[in-house]
């Protein structure tokens, strides 16, 4: 197995209404002998990942802002 080997991949999204086109594409790939893999994802996972990223960035900004505020007001805090 070569780690730096380049591979070309085609990935596309198929909606629930594109059933005949999906089946036709699979049959064409099988006819040509091209290996393929079907991957199914849920939109809820993508949404949860994005919400967690926003939450994490917001919390980090608040912590860094609080640290900067504390450093700028260090004389008031110590008195």
Secondary structure as UniProt FT lines:
FT   TURN            3..4
FT   TURN            16..17
FT   HELIX           19..32
FT   HELIX           43..72
FT   HELIX           74..78
//
